[in-house]
Amino acid sequence: MAAIMDCLPSDRGILVHILGYAASLENISTIARTCKTWDKIVNSDLNTSTSIWKSICVASDPELVRIFPLCRESHAFHVAGGGWKILLRRRKTSKFRPVGKFGKVVKSLETVFCHPVDGIQGFYGYHNEYPWNDDHYVARQQGLFCFQVNPFDPPLPQEFIVLHKNHEYLLSNWEQECSIIRCWFAVWGVTDKDAITIIKPEHESSSTKVQCHVDLNSLDFDNLPHPPQNFSTVS
């Protein structure tokens, strides 16, 4: 296979798409373990692996494709497979299985915000295998860290608060912290800045207030829009 790719440098992109499509139809981990050349192309070669894993995601997880620009892993250009491989594996190995009307979006909130280090709690409420109960999860030590929205007890409110740590840090980095809130709404498909109002907390004992001028409960969850290009990610 490597010889074929070397012989067709001008058509490498086409071949990569073919390989990605083939990989999406089979268990990629099993195939990679049985063939060193395939393992290199899929998991080691920066020139081919990212495109292949993106093709796998397009075929197997369209929701990940939609929220990918919002994830900090979308900038993992130095890793074979890029953020596509990292995020797809995280979603497949997660024990969190939300159900109900908001299930798909709640799962996406976990994907975007729940990081092993410096993570943000994108929602709260009791549920099976609650992701933030994991011992490997470490919340942010500064700034916003928990959205006080319980999607397991609908309807969703149009006004809520976001908890933070270190009031001075929050105010000093206010625009960056607001981008986290906008990213949260983008997961729900709301990307218009005028659709939300963010109220800065005046005192250390108060919290950031968020008002949404769109009823999240009435959204078409089967056809949520993709965020625009260059939309701010969680940093």
Secondary structure, DSSP 8 states (H G I E B T S, - for coil): -HHHHHH-GGGHHHHHHHHHHHHHHS-HHHHHHH-HHHHHHHHT-TTTHHHHHHHHHHHH-HHHHHHGGGSGGGG-TTSTTHHHHHHHHHHHH------STTHHHHHHHHHHH--SSSB-B------TT-GGG-TT--B-SSEEEEE---TTSSS--SEEEEEEE-HHHHHHTHHHHHHHHHHHHHHTT---GGGEEEE--SSTTS-EEEEESS-GGGS-TTS-----TT-----
